[in-house]
């Protein structure tokens, strides 16, 4: 289970990186940045790097929260599934 979770998180981070690279391509084509915080002329490269790291961390955090809520829902409904199944069979 842990390996699958690590693979999901790695996949999310890869997609984040690909998205930021895609926004770079968009900048090369149009000359404009998709988001102001990705423009190094706005606050500097350090701010861009901090924004990218924060967005990647938020992606992992939200994924973890979603997984936790999903697991909680599964645990809460596990007994009711058995009761419902037993009622349907009787």
Secondary structure, 3 states (H helix, E strand, C coil): CHHHHHHHHHHHHHHHHHHHHHHHHHHHHHCCCCCHHHCHHHHCHHHHHHHHHHHHHHHHHHHHHHHHHHHHHHHHHHHHHHHHHHHHHC
